[in-house]
């Protein structure tokens, strides 16, 4: 699965909750991936009040141990922890791996001894940074991902890694009385399910973070498509959707309340797309500097600047928008407040655990996060700080 240049270099769409939501508990998790890379997070940059959890991306694995990935990680993690003064219920996890940094998972998880070394390093890392848990972003067990080493036994070793992490977390919580959360990012496809023991693995985690996006990618799909469709469009040659992925994970043994629905705060872009069906499900090619963040899309394509030439369309069957520029033959699949609200209604109706998004800085205006907040938060709680 390709990732968004400098914005999505390590990817992962994932998210975790405050625990599984229940039919009697309307609260849903709202989890943001925060991926500052080489920058330092600044006051006012993160709206802690509209989040339940932050997944900090990404830690790496070196010599079998979890290590920081970027030079300002410790500083940034301290900043995120300080946001609990604004929102005491906020939890902060570190996410390890991602699309580019899953290289060492297979080796690390191979034996009980190597897993023990990793788990001890995780405990040290969480204690040092005062974090609330760990998000495993192994892309992917039993599969090469971006060209990583993999083995058939990754399937069982992935389960064992989660089982042993959970046991260690439980032992630590028994001593400190502080909950430690364990989650993992899941590819929203049958291949991921085939190469994991989902019914077993889900028992050891608080949430399964479903990366329900990148169903279509301009780098690997020669036709355009909705890259994060909620429902399946009957005209879609690939017949893919978030709803179908959720159903597949439930069938594989994951309770609905543990499934966190991922949303992309970015769009996929194709060029040289013929003017048929407004560009949807048509031949296309990658364009330079694509994909694009939601901020770029709104500032350069959805703006009122004369001559931009982009027109918004709505795929009623898939419940997602797309843009098409007939003059320049450019097609853009993306998320907007209307599609975000539709996905939140789906989460509530299906009693899922909540939502997550990749990633926070793609929409500094907060437009999409406000759409999530408005759609998920009970009206009775709206009296708190907007």
TILO-94426 format. One line per 8 residues: their letters; for each residue x, y, z of C-alpha. Coordinates in pm, 1 decimal. Each point is the difference from the previous one (the first is absolute). Layout:
BEGIN
A	X:Y:Z  ...
***
This chain:
BEGIN
XXXXXXXX	0.0:0.0:0.0  158.6:323.8:-108.9  19.3:298.6:227.1  -27.1:372.5:-40.8  347.8:135.2:-66.2  119.8:217.8:281.7  -340.7:-4.7:165.4  -46.7:-379.3:8.0
XXXXXXXX	351.5:-132.1:-23.1  -55.7:-263.4:265.7  -374.3:-51.2:10.9  -245.4:-145.4:192.3  -352.9:102.2:61.0  -59.8:-126.1:302.6  -165.7:69.3:323.0  -94.7:-117.3:344.1
XXXXXXXX	-278.2:63.6:246.3  -64.8:34.8:367.9  -95.1:-365.4:-11.8  -276.5:-167.5:-194.0  -321.4:197.4:-21.9  -314.4:-179.9:108.8  -362.3:38.2:-111.5  -75.8:172.2:330.7
XXXXXXXX	298.1:235.2:-25.3  -28.2:254.4:-283.8  359.6:118.9:41.1  220.6:-70.3:-298.7  374.1:32.4:-39.0  140.6:281.8:-210.2  362.6:-78.8:-71.2  243.7:217.3:-189.9
XXXXXXXX	326.1:-104.7:-150.2  252.3:275.9:61.8  301.7:-19.0:-230.7  222.9:305.9:47.0  314.1:-170.5:-136.8  286.5:251.4:32.0  -209.1:286.1:139.6  -80.7:104.7:356.9
XXXXXXXX	-365.8:10.2:101.5  -120.4:342.5:110.9  -261.3:121.6:250.9  -342.0:29.4:-162.4  87.0:-244.2:-275.1  -201.2:-292.6:142.3  -365.4:27.2:108.9  13.8:-232.2:300.2
XXXXXXXX	-365.4:56.5:90.1  -130.2:-173.7:-311.3  224.6:-305.6:34.7  -5.7:-302.8:226.5  335.0:-137.6:-113.1  313.2:100.6:-186.0  215.2:-255.2:-180.9  345.2:152.4:-41.5
XXXXXXXX	164.6:-117.3:-321.7  248.6:-158.2:-21.8  244.8:-180.3:220.7  234.3:-242.2:-175.9  157.6:-335.8:84.1  379.9:-33.4:16.2  195.0:-296.8:134.3  -329.7:-153.0:105.1
XXXXXXXX	-98.1:296.7:218.6  -240.5:288.3:-36.2  184.1:327.5:-65.0  -92.3:356.9:-84.4  -42.0:71.7:-368.1  64.5:374.1:-20.3  218.7:246.9:185.5  -284.6:182.9:179.8
XXXXXXXX	-204.0:-304.9:106.6  67.5:25.1:373.7  -75.2:372.3:-2.6  -318.0:-51.0:-202.4  -121.6:-285.4:217.1  48.5:217.5:308.2  -206.2:272.4:-167.8  -280.6:-243.7:-78.6
XXXXXXXX	-1.0:-125.5:357.0  -38.7:359.5:117.0  -328.8:21.8:-191.0  -156.4:-210.8:275.4  -17.1:322.1:201.4  -259.1:114.1:-256.8  -167.9:-340.1:-35.7  69.6:-236.0:293.5
XXXXXXXX	-164.3:-292.7:-181.3  238.1:23.0:-296.2  234.3:-295.5:-51.0  326.9:6.5:-193.4  144.2:-308.7:-167.8  310.3:-45.2:-208.8  -43.7:-180.8:-329.4  289.8:-217.5:-109.2
XXXXXXXX	71.2:-95.0:-359.5  -203.3:134.7:-288.0  27.2:-55.0:-373.1  372.8:70.7:-22.7  114.2:-107.9:347.0  -147.5:-351.1:18.5  332.2:-148.1:-113.1  97.4:-160.4:331.5
XXXXXXXX	-334.1:-132.0:126.6  38.5:-351.8:-137.2  345.2:-48.4:153.7  -104.1:155.9:331.3  -311.5:-218.2:34.1  171.1:-322.6:-107.5  81.7:-153.2:340.8  -112.0:28.4:360.7
XXXXXXXX	342.6:141.9:85.6  -5.3:267.9:-268.8  -354.9:98.9:92.5  100.6:28.4:366.1  281.5:241.2:-90.2  -241.5:215.1:-197.2  -265.3:-4.0:270.9  247.4:106.9:267.1
XXXXXXXX	109.9:288.3:-223.9  -365.8:99.3:-42.3  -50.3:8.6:376.5  309.1:218.5:38.3  -114.4:230.1:-283.1  -351.3:42.2:142.2  136.1:70.2:348.4  257.3:250.5:-123.4
XXXXXXXX	-254.7:195.4:-204.0  -292.6:-51.8:240.4  -218.8:-146.4:-273.8  -326.2:-189.5:19.9  79.3:-287.1:-232.2  112.9:-130.7:-335.5  -143.2:-21.6:-350.3  152.6:-274.2:-218.7
XXXXXXXX	11.3:105.8:-365.1  152.2:-307.3:-165.7  -58.9:38.0:-372.7  -44.6:-293.3:-34.5  40.3:-342.1:169.8  75.4:-265.2:-260.9  13.4:257.8:-278.5  279.9:216.2:-145.7
XXXXXXXX	-172.2:339.1:31.5  257.7:248.5:-127.1  247.6:-282.2:-58.8  59.2:-110.7:359.4  121.7:-345.4:109.0  -289.4:-233.3:82.3  -65.9:-362.4:89.9  -294.3:-238.2:-1.2
XXXXXXXX	31.0:-28.9:378.4  -65.4:374.3:35.3  -365.7:-101.8:23.7  47.4:-179.3:331.3  279.0:227.0:123.3  -220.0:307.4:-38.3  -252.1:-158.5:237.5  271.5:-102.9:245.5
XXXXXXXX	147.2:351.1:0.0  -337.4:149.9:89.2  -68.9:-268.3:262.1  333.2:55.1:171.9  -31.6:378.7:-14.1  -344.3:-21.9:156.6  127.4:-225.1:279.7  282.2:242.7:75.9
XXXXXXXX	-234.5:298.5:-12.1  -241.2:-173.0:236.9  279.8:-78.5:245.7  116.9:361.8:-8.1  -353.6:130.7:50.5  -42.4:-230.0:299.7  294.2:178.0:161.0  -67.6:359.5:-108.0
XXXXXXXX	-380.1:-4.1:-42.4  54.4:193.8:-323.2  -167.0:-151.3:-307.9  227.2:-70.6:-294.9  -166.1:-19.9:-340.2  99.5:-233.6:-281.4  -127.8:40.0:-355.1  103.9:-85.5:-352.9
XXXXXXXX	-50.6:141.8:-347.4  -173.9:-237.1:-240.3  1.3:-4.8:-377.6  -358.7:15.4:-125.8  23.8:-296.7:-235.3  -31.5:-376.3:-13.8  377.0:-43.8:-28.8  50.2:145.0:345.9
XXXXXXXX	-261.7:-233.0:143.6  147.0:-303.7:-175.1  345.1:68.8:144.8  -114.0:62.7:359.5  -189.4:-196.6:264.0  -254.1:274.3:47.4  -236.4:-183.1:234.6  291.6:-71.3:234.5
XXXXXXXX	194.2:324.1:-45.6  -293.0:228.7:75.6  -36.3:-150.0:348.7  319.8:166.6:114.6  -64.0:354.5:-121.0  -231.3:283.6:92.7  -78.8:89.9:-360.4  65.6:-112.4:-354.7
XXXXXXXX	71.6:311.1:-202.9  -137.4:-55.4:-349.4  184.8:194.9:-268.8  -307.8:41.1:-218.2  165.1:207.6:-270.2  236.4:-35.4:-295.9  -238.6:-246.2:-162.1  104.6:181.7:-317.4
XXXXXXXX	348.2:148.9:-41.9  125.7:195.0:-295.9  338.6:-171.3:16.8  -139.7:-351.1:-32.1  -346.9:31.7:-153.0  -19.1:94.6:-366.5  -360.9:110.2:36.7  -145.2:258.8:233.2
XXXXXXXX	-216.3:-93.6:294.5  -124.5:97.9:343.7  296.0:-54.4:228.5  -213.3:-3.4:316.7  -354.6:-102.0:-98.1  -240.7:-61.5:286.0  -221.3:-230.8:-203.2  64.1:-193.8:-319.6
XXXXXXXX	-94.7:172.0:-323.7  -148.8:-263.7:-232.8  198.1:157.3:-285.7  331.0:-44.8:186.2  210.5:-263.5:-180.8  176.4:-92.3:326.3  -321.2:-15.4:207.8  164.9:140.1:315.1
XXXXXXXX	-122.0:204.3:295.6  47.8:68.6:368.7  -333.2:-165.3:78.6  111.9:-321.4:-168.2  332.1:9.6:186.7  -178.2:46.7:332.0  -224.9:-296.2:-79.8  303.3:-212.8:-88.8
XXXXXXXX	173.4:82.3:327.5  -313.8:-75.6:198.1  -31.4:-333.7:-182.2  365.5:-68.5:84.4  -79.4:34.7:370.4  50.2:366.6:92.3  -284.2:142.0:212.6  -156.5:312.0:-148.1
XXXXXXXX	87.5:200.6:309.9  371.5:-63.3:-57.1  0.1:116.5:-363.0  121.8:355.7:-53.4  -85.5:138.2:-344.1  286.5:183.6:-166.6  -50.2:313.1:-209.6  249.5:178.4:-228.3
XXXXXXXX	64.3:371.9:36.2  154.1:-1.5:-348.5  -97.1:-69.9:-358.5  123.7:-215.2:-287.3  59.9:168.3:-336.0  4.1:-132.9:-356.9  85.3:190.1:-318.6  -79.1:-56.9:-368.7
XXXXXXXX	-348.4:-116.1:96.0  -254.5:8.4:-287.0  -318.7:201.9:41.0  -237.2:-291.6:53.2  -209.2:-57.9:315.5  168.4:314.8:134.3  325.3:-198.0:11.2  -119.6:-270.0:240.5
XXXXXXXX	119.8:-355.4:-79.3  189.3:124.1:-304.4  360.0:-53.4:-116.9  249.7:232.6:163.7  363.2:50.8:91.6  182.6:133.6:307.7  67.6:373.0:10.0  307.6:178.9:140.5
XXXXXXXX	-22.6:100.5:367.0  -302.6:-219.4:63.8  -173.8:-105.5:219.5  -118.1:316.8:175.4  -98.3:91.5:353.7  -351.4:121.7:72.6  149.8:344.5:57.8  151.4:5.8:-349.0
XXXXXXXX	-321.9:-127.5:-155.4  -210.9:269.0:164.1  247.7:279.5:-68.3  77.8:-78.0:-362.5  -289.5:-208.4:-136.8  -308.3:86.2:204.4  86.2:369.2:23.5  -197.6:271.0:-173.6
XXXXXXXX	301.3:109.4:-201.0  -115.8:52.6:-359.9  134.3:-250.6:-247.5  67.3:-289.0:236.8  -242.6:-209.5:-201.9  -70.2:-265.8:266.0  -358.9:-113.4:52.1  -114.8:-202.1:300.6
XXXXXXXX	-213.4:-308.1:-58.9  -160.2:-240.2:245.9  -3.0:-377.0:-43.0  -337.5:-77.0:156.9  58.9:-373.7:13.9  342.7:26.7:163.5  -85.3:306.0:216.0  320.8:185.2:-90.3
XXXXXXXX	88.6:307.6:-204.9  241.7:39.9:-287.0  127.7:284.0:-217.9  46.5:14.1:-372.4  163.3:264.5:-217.5  -116.6:-54.0:-357.9  245.3:254.6:-143.6  306.4:-145.6:168.5
XXXXXXXX	-136.9:-358.3:13.1  80.2:-39.3:371.0  -199.0:-221.8:235.8  21.4:24.4:381.4  -142.0:-246.5:253.7  -14.3:148.1:349.2  -196.6:37.0:325.7  -209.3:300.4:102.8
XXXXXXXX	-236.9:91.6:286.2  -297.3:-165.4:-171.5  174.5:-334.2:-43.5  152.8:22.4:348.0  -348.8:46.1:147.0  -129.9:-298.6:-198.9  279.5:-218.9:136.4  -68.1:114.4:354.2
XXXXXXXX	-367.6:-91.2:-40.7  114.5:-341.0:-120.9  223.6:-39.2:307.0  -292.7:81.4:228.4  -249.4:-219.9:-182.6  236.2:-297.2:-8.2  113.6:62.0:360.4  365.4:16.3:-98.7
XXXXXXXX	264.8:117.7:245.6  62.7:336.5:-163.7  204.0:168.3:-269.9  360.5:85.8:-73.7  165.5:211.7:-264.0  333.1:40.7:-173.5  127.2:252.4:69.6  -53.9:310.1:209.7
XXXXXXXX	212.2:254.6:-186.6  -174.7:-73.1:-330.9  -286.7:222.8:115.8  133.3:278.2:223.9  -332.1:184.8:-37.4  -168.4:-269.4:210.3  -293.6:-24.1:-242.4  -5.2:-379.3:-18.7
XXXXXXXX	62.2:-49.1:371.9  -292.9:230.4:78.0  -214.7:-210.6:-233.4  97.6:-309.6:199.0  -66.9:173.5:330.5  -338.7:129.5:-111.5  -102.2:-341.5:-130.0  116.1:-220.9:288.3
XXXXXXXX	-34.1:209.4:313.4  -338.1:-10.0:176.7  -182.3:331.5:-8.3  -10.6:2.3:380.3  378.0:33.2:14.7  25.8:295.6:-236.1  11.1:249.2:285.3  369.2:-57.7:48.3
XX	266.4:207.8:-168.2  -60.5:11.9:-379.0
***
